[in-house]
Amino acid sequence: WKDGVRVLQDIESEGYSPNAFHYSAAISKCAKARESQWRAALTLLKRMENQGVLPNEVVLLAAINACARAGRYVKAVQLLRAMETRYALDAGVKTYNAAISACE
């Protein structure tokens, strides 16, 4: 997962701005780490927003998965709600399933 974060830093150091695709990849790496790096995933999500990049369903699904793998069901459900209210995105089946699996 640290490599994913480093790539984002490399992109920025080269003078480019990471987009939702880049953030999605890095957040997914956090979710798939041996021990889910849910805090790092949420930090990246916040950093993304602070840079004016709006998350899409793929980014939010990755963040929800990171929370779900760590058993952080409250955060996962908060992200699901934010997806629909704050970002006006329609959650798909995969996103609902990820949020539900966080509650197990």
Contacts in CASP RR format, 6 or more apart in sequence:
PFRMAT RR
TARGET T0000
AUTHOR 0000-0000-0000
METHOD contacts of the structure
MODEL  1
WKDGVRVLQDIESEGYSPNAFHYSAAISKCAKARESQWRAALTLLKRMEN
QGVLPNEVVLLAAINACARAGRYVKAVQLLRAMETRYALDAGVKTYNAAI
SACE
1 26 0 8 1.000
1 29 0 8 1.000
1 30 0 8 1.000
1 32 0 8 1.000
1 33 0 8 1.000
1 37 0 8 1.000
1 40 0 8 1.000
3 29 0 8 1.000
4 25 0 8 1.000
4 26 0 8 1.000
4 29 0 8 1.000
5 26 0 8 1.000
5 29 0 8 1.000
5 40 0 8 1.000
5 44 0 8 1.000
7 22 0 8 1.000
7 25 0 8 1.000
7 26 0 8 1.000
8 18 0 8 1.000
8 22 0 8 1.000
8 23 0 8 1.000
8 26 0 8 1.000
8 44 0 8 1.000
11 17 0 8 1.000
11 18 0 8 1.000
11 22 0 8 1.000
12 18 0 8 1.000
17 51 0 8 1.000
17 53 0 8 1.000
18 48 0 8 1.000
18 51 0 8 1.000
18 53 0 8 1.000
19 53 0 8 1.000
20 48 0 8 1.000
20 53 0 8 1.000
20 54 0 8 1.000
20 55 0 8 1.000
20 56 0 8 1.000
20 58 0 8 1.000
20 59 0 8 1.000
23 44 0 8 1.000
23 45 0 8 1.000
23 48 0 8 1.000
23 53 0 8 1.000
23 55 0 8 1.000
23 59 0 8 1.000
24 56 0 8 1.000
24 58 0 8 1.000
24 59 0 8 1.000
24 62 0 8 1.000
26 44 0 8 1.000
27 41 0 8 1.000
27 44 0 8 1.000
27 45 0 8 1.000
27 59 0 8 1.000
27 62 0 8 1.000
27 63 0 8 1.000
27 66 0 8 1.000
28 62 0 8 1.000
28 65 0 8 1.000
30 36 0 8 1.000
30 37 0 8 1.000
30 38 0 8 1.000
30 40 0 8 1.000
30 41 0 8 1.000
30 44 0 8 1.000
30 62 0 8 1.000
30 66 0 8 1.000
31 37 0 8 1.000
31 38 0 8 1.000
31 41 0 8 1.000
31 62 0 8 1.000
31 63 0 8 1.000
31 65 0 8 1.000
31 66 0 8 1.000
31 69 0 8 1.000
35 70 0 8 1.000
36 66 0 8 1.000
36 67 0 8 1.000
36 69 0 8 1.000
36 70 0 8 1.000
36 71 0 8 1.000
37 66 0 8 1.000
38 66 0 8 1.000
38 67 0 8 1.000
38 69 0 8 1.000
38 70 0 8 1.000
38 72 0 8 1.000
38 75 0 8 1.000
40 66 0 8 1.000
41 62 0 8 1.000
41 63 0 8 1.000
41 66 0 8 1.000
41 67 0 8 1.000
42 63 0 8 1.000
42 66 0 8 1.000
42 67 0 8 1.000
42 75 0 8 1.000
45 55 0 8 1.000
45 59 0 8 1.000
45 60 0 8 1.000
45 63 0 8 1.000
48 55 0 8 1.000
48 59 0 8 1.000
49 55 0 8 1.000
54 87 0 8 1.000
55 63 0 8 1.000
55 87 0 8 1.000
56 89 0 8 1.000
57 83 0 8 1.000
57 89 0 8 1.000
57 90 0 8 1.000
57 91 0 8 1.000
57 92 0 8 1.000
57 95 0 8 1.000
60 79 0 8 1.000
60 80 0 8 1.000
60 82 0 8 1.000
60 83 0 8 1.000
60 87 0 8 1.000
60 89 0 8 1.000
60 95 0 8 1.000
61 94 0 8 1.000
61 95 0 8 1.000
61 98 0 8 1.000
63 79 0 8 1.000
64 76 0 8 1.000
64 79 0 8 1.000
64 80 0 8 1.000
64 95 0 8 1.000
64 98 0 8 1.000
64 99 0 8 1.000
64 102 0 8 1.000
65 98 0 8 1.000
67 73 0 8 1.000
67 75 0 8 1.000
67 76 0 8 1.000
67 79 0 8 1.000
67 102 0 8 1.000
68 76 0 8 1.000
68 98 0 8 1.000
68 99 0 8 1.000
68 101 0 8 1.000
68 102 0 8 1.000
71 102 0 8 1.000
72 102 0 8 1.000
73 99 0 8 1.000
73 102 0 8 1.000
73 103 0 8 1.000
76 98 0 8 1.000
76 99 0 8 1.000
76 102 0 8 1.000
76 103 0 8 1.000
77 99 0 8 1.000
77 102 0 8 1.000
77 103 0 8 1.000
79 99 0 8 1.000
80 91 0 8 1.000
80 95 0 8 1.000
80 96 0 8 1.000
80 99 0 8 1.000
83 89 0 8 1.000
83 91 0 8 1.000
83 95 0 8 1.000
84 90 0 8 1.000
84 91 0 8 1.000
91 99 0 8 1.000
END
